[in-house]
Amino acid sequence: MKQQLRCEKLKTAQEAVEMIREGDVLLVGGFGLCGTPFTLIDTISESNHAKNLTIISNNLGEAGKGLGKLLISKHIKKATGSYFTSNRDAVKAWKAGELEIELIPQGTLAEAIRAGGAGIAGFYTKTAVGTKLAEDKEERIFDGERYIFIRSLKGNVALIKAAKADTLGNLVYSRTARNFNPIMATAADLVIAEVDVIVEVGSLDPEHIVTPHSYVDVVVMNDRYEKVGGEYVERKK
């Protein structure tokens, strides 16, 4: 009989989401649906726990998929990100006044999260100067060019997705599914990592570890989805 690996940070998805509080700011990994912590999102959507959430993510999944499920379950009060039109439900909710949206250019979003994790209060960028996105933002001139000031972004909780964890919580990602996940792991008070596999300490190549275990508070197994043809689909019950 195969011995179960012991990971002290391992919790069930239900135990993990109960650590989220009403009105929390959540950093959620993913680009489209790639690198999305589906099991954690589904578990939140099935409960009445912790609503009025602010979600910081590149997008809100797709209709009925990923973060799109949290729109349907009415858990999201505000979304901060770059690309929301991939989910028609997000557009409908915004038009109906049910969802507040803060639009940030994608590179600026990534840098704002990185800065939050690095303890930097904000930074200046030329991106969006002269557009509606620059309204009410501080503007300065550097070397004869206009820049606007962007505050860094941090969260109460980060929900991230990795391919593997070892029993300490060191994380390895799968190709482009890495996307925003590593920087989000540095920019939240509580980091919950959903993974497909847990392996013994020492079996991961140190050169492949992207997120050190010191950033990870909780590890959750992906027990609802399987990869089919490079895409995650729900397992048949």
Secondary structure, 3 states (H helix, E strand, C coil): CCCCCCCCCECCHHHHHCCCCCCCEEEECCECCECCCHHHHHHHHCCCCCCCEEEECCCCCECCECCHHHHHCCCEEEEEECCCCCCHHHHHHHHCCCCEEEECCHHHHHHHHHHHHCCCCEEEECCCCCCHHHCCCCEEEECCEEEEEEECCCEEEEEEEEEEEECCCCEECCHHHHCCHHHHCCCEEEEEEEEEEEECCCCCCHHHCCECHHHCCEEEECCCEEEECCEEEECCC
